[in-house]
Amino acid sequence: KTRYSGSSNFREALTSEIVANFWMGDGKSVSSTHKDHFENIYCVIRGEKHFTLMPPSDFPWLYEAKFPTGQWMRHGRGQYERKINEDQVNWIGVDPDRPDYTKFPLFKRAKPIHVVVKPGDMLYL
């Protein structure tokens, strides 16, 4: 019988429901600026993954706003239609790699952190 005498957080993590997402992409995969409300572990097997991270102190310069959700609906072979839903989510419209300072002038105050994750590396956020 193994006993664990550490913090209750570790014990809770071992007994709670685990939610996991698996994302896989190639060199063309790009994510828009967003914030996750959960922890992430990014691992790279081959190639590189480039991240632009924004510290929490930059939140006032990111212009978070409500955006509609949507999805692509398939209509036959190779034909898709974009469907816009009524619900909205908080999202960030600024592209930190090509910011539009006319539309987002306060983003000039942001201090992006650029990170490259290489094969065998892991990034915990």
C-alpha positions as CSV (number, residue, x, y, z in Angstrom):
1,K,0.0,0.0,0.0
2,T,1.4,3.4,-1.0
3,R,0.7,6.4,1.1
4,Y,0.8,10.0,0.0
5,S,1.4,12.7,2.6
6,G,1.7,15.7,0.3
7,S,-0.6,18.6,-0.3
8,S,-4.3,18.0,-0.8
9,N,-4.1,19.7,-4.2
10,F,-2.0,16.8,-5.6
11,R,-4.4,14.3,-4.1
12,E,-7.3,16.2,-5.6
13,A,-5.7,16.2,-9.0
14,L,-5.3,12.5,-8.9
15,T,-8.9,11.9,-8.0
16,S,-10.6,14.6,-10.1
17,E,-11.9,14.4,-13.6
18,I,-9.2,15.2,-16.1
19,V,-10.2,17.2,-19.2
20,A,-7.7,17.0,-22.1
21,N,-7.5,18.4,-25.6
22,F,-5.0,17.2,-28.2
23,W,-4.0,19.6,-30.9
24,M,-1.7,18.6,-33.8
25,G,-0.6,20.8,-36.6
26,D,1.9,21.4,-39.3
27,G,3.9,24.5,-40.2
28,K,0.8,26.3,-41.5
29,S,-1.1,26.0,-38.2
30,V,-1.8,29.4,-36.6
31,S,-4.0,30.3,-33.7
32,S,-5.5,33.7,-33.2
33,T,-4.8,35.7,-30.0
34,H,-6.7,34.2,-27.1
35,K,-6.6,33.3,-23.5
36,D,-7.2,29.9,-22.0
37,H,-9.0,29.4,-18.7
38,F,-7.1,26.2,-18.0
39,E,-3.5,25.0,-17.9
40,N,-1.7,23.8,-21.0
41,I,1.3,21.6,-21.7
42,Y,2.8,22.0,-25.2
43,C,5.2,19.3,-26.5
44,V,7.0,19.4,-29.8
45,I,8.0,16.1,-31.5
46,R,9.3,17.5,-34.8
47,G,9.7,21.0,-36.1
48,E,9.1,24.1,-34.0
49,K,6.2,25.9,-32.4
50,H,6.4,29.6,-32.1
51,F,4.4,31.4,-29.4
52,T,3.7,35.0,-28.7
53,L,2.8,35.3,-25.1
54,M,1.3,38.3,-23.4
55,P,1.9,38.9,-19.7
56,P,-1.3,39.4,-17.6
57,S,-0.2,43.0,-17.0
58,D,-0.8,43.7,-20.8
59,F,-4.5,42.8,-20.6
60,P,-5.6,46.5,-20.8
61,W,-3.8,46.9,-24.1
62,L,-5.4,43.8,-25.8
63,Y,-8.9,45.0,-26.6
64,E,-10.8,42.0,-25.5
65,A,-14.3,42.2,-26.9
66,K,-17.3,40.0,-27.7
67,F,-17.1,38.1,-30.9
68,P,-19.7,35.8,-32.5
69,T,-19.0,32.1,-32.7
70,G,-19.4,30.2,-35.9
71,Q,-18.6,27.0,-37.7
72,W,-18.1,25.7,-41.2
73,M,-20.9,23.5,-42.5
74,R,-20.1,21.0,-45.2
75,H,-22.6,20.9,-48.1
76,G,-21.4,18.2,-50.4
77,R,-18.0,17.3,-51.7
78,G,-15.6,20.3,-51.2
79,Q,-18.4,22.8,-50.6
80,Y,-18.5,24.6,-47.2
81,E,-20.7,27.4,-45.8
82,R,-19.8,29.6,-42.8
83,K,-22.6,29.6,-40.2
84,I,-22.5,32.4,-37.6
85,N,-24.2,31.5,-34.3
86,E,-26.1,33.9,-32.0
87,D,-23.8,33.3,-29.0
88,Q,-20.7,35.3,-28.4
89,V,-17.4,34.7,-26.6
90,N,-14.7,37.1,-25.3
91,W,-11.9,37.2,-27.8
92,I,-8.9,39.3,-28.7
93,G,-8.9,40.9,-32.1
94,V,-5.3,42.2,-32.1
95,D,-2.7,40.2,-34.2
96,P,0.5,40.7,-32.2
97,D,2.6,39.8,-35.2
98,R,1.0,42.4,-37.4
99,P,-0.8,44.8,-35.1
100,D,-3.0,47.5,-36.6
101,Y,-2.0,50.5,-34.5
102,T,-4.7,52.6,-36.1
103,K,-7.4,50.3,-34.8
104,F,-5.6,49.2,-31.6
105,P,-3.3,52.2,-30.6
106,L,-2.9,51.0,-26.9
107,F,-1.3,47.8,-28.1
108,K,1.9,49.8,-28.6
109,R,2.3,49.6,-24.8
110,A,2.2,45.7,-24.8
111,K,5.4,43.7,-24.2
112,P,5.0,40.4,-26.1
113,I,7.2,37.5,-25.2
114,H,8.3,35.3,-28.1
115,V,9.0,31.7,-27.3
116,V,10.2,28.9,-29.6
117,V,9.5,25.3,-28.5
118,K,11.7,22.8,-30.3
119,P,11.7,19.0,-30.5
120,G,11.9,17.4,-27.0
121,D,11.0,20.8,-25.4
122,M,7.8,21.3,-23.3
123,L,6.1,24.6,-22.5
124,Y,3.8,24.7,-19.5
125,L,1.3,27.6,-19.3
